Amino acid sequence: MGLSRVWSTTDKDGPTSHINEKGIGWIIGAIFIIGETAGGGMIALSYALTSMGLIPGLILLILCSAFSLYTALELCWTWKIMQNRWPEYRDHCRKPYGEMAYRTIGRKMRSFIAFMICITQIGFATVLVLLAAKNLSILLHFFFNLDINQCYLILIVGLAVWPATMLPSPMHFWQAALFSAGSSTCAVILVVVGLAHDAPVCSQDVPHDEPNLLKAFMAFGTFVFAFGGHATLPTIQHDMRKPAHFVHSVVLAIIFCTCLYLCIAVGGYFVYGSTVGEAIIPSLQIKWIQQTVNLMIAVHVITTIVIVMSPPIQQVEQLLKVPHHFGVKRFLVRSVLFWFVIFIGLTIPHFGPVLDLIGASTMVLMTLILPPIFYLSIRTQEVIWLQENSQEKSNDVAEPTHERATLKEILRLTPKAILALNAAVLIFGIIGGTLSTITSLIRLADSDMAAPCYWQYFTKGLPFSGDNIGSVSCCGTYRNLTVSGQNPIGYCSHPDF
């Protein structure tokens, strides 16, 4: 029994063709996904591709893109079926991802998912806060010659974003998604312009290190992080005018993001090679492009923080029975959650190791492992329900039961092609996620991490500690090639003579 049969009981738009007049359209839905997805992880893709090697890296990037697209569609289909079977999900729902877990696995899984969403999105928001503070530090130094410690800038970013976290749900801050998507797109265009400018000189001497297994596993976490906005997708879909059209949003957004990622990853590989660092921005040798990209990324991550914080906020408000209207309870709950993110940022003030760990662990779970499980289960439930109703010789349609599908029923009633595809996604996610989580933890333990900001403040103060801020990570084997012909001393950040 195909999917067309599963939702053939409603009109051509599917079971969720009911209209939410106050909701967002599918184009705005796509902009939300692009705004949340393309940004923090994007600037690290060249480093990840270089770490793996061109062919293995491209294969992994394409696989992450394809599997992320498929699992995002599975979340769309799962929510459509649930809204068809249980009308209560057509009204306001603060935790759609958790409800998927409840309807497909059980109450304990719903509680586990609530916890995992909080961990994933809070970790994601922390990375964005740290990246915003780092970029703001560079911009202030470059444009105004102001040297402010990044720890203070974390607090400034927090004060700037805090009021926006009080907005009710994604439909009320679609402008933030527009700014986020627009700024990241502009950043990619400028990076491509910078790559084209640097290529004639830098491409003459492009060093490539031997692929490193440890770095390769960490690259998996970077790639998943770049596509890993799935915990937010059901929340965006639920706020759409026609949730059934969210599939268009997903397809458009992920294909668009993949094109952006390929431009940066492949361009950085062929122009800069292993000289590129965790972020490609310092390698750009046109200073105004470098700093404008920093500005665009800063705008992106600051606006994306609001989107990313929405799912954990909704989860906690549901748990604490916070009213839907603005009041003291909402202000206190959202303030505590948001400043907890800022506290984590002050505790671990460098985003690189955190990005890899979040991408390799919780994002793999939310992006590649749970969506196939939810979809196979809810699809099997729907098939069983339709079979039971088709056997009844009356016009009365039975109420959907709450019984979950067993593994035996899933294997029996799911077409073999769908089973094989989902098995491939699960194997890819479980093996890759496990190995990359272990390597990310090793890197986190071995890295020379800065002390927490509050520890620095009480022990030695917080002087500005930037290392050649505004300088260029020059290309070439010895990291001393300058496109403009300038003396690398004082211009290149780490020339090797």
Buried (B, 14 or more C-beta within 10 A) or exposed (E): BEBEEBBBEBEEBBBBBBEBEEBBBBEBBBBBBBBBBBBBBBBBBBBBBBBBBBEBBBEBBBBBBBBBBBBBBBBBBBBBBBBBBBEEBBEEBBBBBBBBBBBBBEEEBBBBBBBBBBBBBBBBBBBBBBBBBBBBBBBBBBEEEEEBBBBBBBBBBBEEBBEBBBBBBBBBBBEBBBBBBBBBBBBBBBBBBBBEBBBEBBBEBBBEEEBEEBBBBBBBBBBBBBBBBBBBBBBBBBBBBBBBBBBBBBBBBBEBBBEBBBBBBBBBBBBBBBBBBBBBBBBBBBBEBBBBBBBBBBBBBBBBBBBBBBBBBBBBBBEEEBEEEEEEBBEEBBEEBBBBBBBBBBEBBBBBBBBBBBBBBBBBBBBBBBBBBBBBBBBBBBBBBBEEBEEEEEEEEEEBEEEBBEEEBBEEBBEEEBBEBBEBBBEBBBEBBBBBBBBBBEBBEEEEEBEBBEEBBEEEEBEEEBEEBBBBBBBBEBBBBBBEEEEBEEBBBBBEE
